[in-house]
């Protein structure tokens, strides 16, 4: 059995700063709730899980060391970038992709 070492990270802090629940982060990152809970406790995880968590938090992968390693002078620039707001896409009207708005569909006569 693989040993599960404790690893300091800032996932909980960043999730709370973004006003997200663990369930919301799990859904956005497409991982299980249990995985989010384990990572927040400091248990190790795979690189793919780190990538998914960062995507769920809206953080670029190149800033992973600022989230999963203790703070050092080398990561201070990355830490300041973590405080920027997340850009969440707004829902699009599927009819607009076809070149017609939904209001045009309602007005048309058969």
C-alpha positions, -999 to 999 in steps of 0.1 A, spaced: 0 0 0 13 34 -9 20 58 20 -2 89 21 20 117 32 7 150 45 14 178 21 7 214 28 -16 232 3 -39 262 -1 -69 245 -17 -93 251 12 -82 288 15 -86 294 -22 -119 276 -24 -134 296 5 -120 329 -10 -140 321 -41 -171 313 -20 -173 277 -32 -184 247 -13 -164 214 -15 -193 200 -36 -191 229 -60 -154 225 -64 -157 188 -69 -183 193 -96 -163 220 -114 -131 200 -112 -149 168 -122 -135 148 -93 -152 132 -63 -161 151 -31 -140 126 -11 -109 136 -32 -115 173 -25 -118 165 12 -86 144 12 -66 170 -6 -78 197 17 -66 176 46 -32 175 30 -31 140 16 -11 135 -15 -28 133 -49 -19 126 -85 -7 153 -109 -39 149 -129 -60 156 -98 -39 187 -92 -46 199 -127 -83 193 -123 -84 211 -90 -66 241 -104 -90 242 -134 -119 240 -109 -105 269 -90 -98 289 -121 -60 289 -116 -35 284 -145 -15 252 -142 18 271 -142 8 285 -108 5 250 -92 35 255 -69 18 285 -53 -11 263 -43 6 230 -34 39 241 -18 48 262 12 52 299 4 87 309 -7 101 341 -24 101 323 -57 63 317 -56 53 352 -43 46 364 -79 24 334 -85 6 340 -52 -4 375 -62 -19 362 -95 -41 338 -75 -61 367 -60 -75 378 -93 -112 371 -100 -123 340 -118 -138 344 -152 -169 323 -154 -185 320 -189 -220 333 -191 -247 309 -205 -251 313 -243 -283 312 -263 -280 280 -284 -302 296 -311 -278 325 -314 -251 300 -327 -275 292 -356 -277 329 -365 -312 334 -351 -322 346 -317 -349 328 -297 -372 358 -301 -372 353 -339 -384 318 -335 -414 329 -315 -423 356 -341 -421 334 -372 -454 322 -388 -455 286 -402 
